């Protein structure tokens, strides 16, 4: 019996991993084409844009996209694997040999835990570095001014000359290089005295160095300047904590980012949410296996049903929507990030376990 179980476990493990890789590669190819089309639409008017550059930027974004969709890939691959096993009556024979659902699901759960661990330790680092490289390309080639959707948050700085509010369409190198930057300069009475729109801006020693600038002062004509400077009291570390996206921070650096942000008195909610979301990822993937198993047992007893398949996919979609909604509340500071990260996992695990216990023992 032990030899039989070991052989079946290896077989199920290999079948699932091959199915997962096929679906993963297929979805990534579709996403690459869609992202390249959107990137071309947004950036094609830039002088330095080429088809090769567009493909490179889209390819660099793929690891980050994979991190987001991997729970869906796991769900679909689990359902597809169990459907294939059902179609060939392999699950029927397995259950007839006295192996329970919990036992033949164990290889899939172990595979998903491994996928989750690799995603957290390896894929997150690759995704962060690749996304940072993509943002660097956008800024270095001055593509961020071409209606980029990657809008950096606004910052307010104070100097002896008055306050300045600044923002940008894209940022790189920890927020010290900006593309499509806008600066609003206030006087001592907190009234806007001028507005500067720069193609790019770099944080130097006590100043922002702007290039290709439009200066707007009240009703005066717009001035075009090759360069300009804006005094600043901001430090590179502070700007990095304020403008750096959590997706560009590797998993093993997130704890340091959280501590540094708190030391500056900045909210670290987005970094905490990213950290706990990655920690909970392996458990979430295992929970997706349980949701797929609810569908598989239905197939074994009553035959395959398109309605049940759609029900399993719908359950995963609802779980995703709820997860995103809870994450939005966490980013707003309404609920703790650890709760937002683990609540969907607990709900999915409880639902899957309850249904399986009912099917097996009820």
Secondary structure, 3 states (H helix, E strand, C coil): CHHHHHHHHHHHHHHHHHHHHHHHHHHHHHHHHHHHHHHHHHHCCCCCCCHHHHHHHHHHHHHHHHHHHHHHHHHHHHHHHHHHHHHCCHHHHHHHCCCCHHHHHHHHHHHHHHHHHHHHHHHHHHHHHHHHHHHHHHHHCCCCCCCCCCCCCCEEEEECCEEEEEECCEEECCCCEEEEEEEEEECCCCCEEEEEEEEEEEECCCEEEEEEEEEECCCCCCEEEEEEEEECCCCHHHHHHHHCCHHHCCHHHHHHHHHHHHHCCCCCHHHHHHHHHHHHHHHHHHHHHHHHHHHHHHHHHHCCCHHHHHHHHHHHHHHHHHHHHHHHHHHCCCCCHHHHHHHHHHHHHHHHHHHHHHHHHC
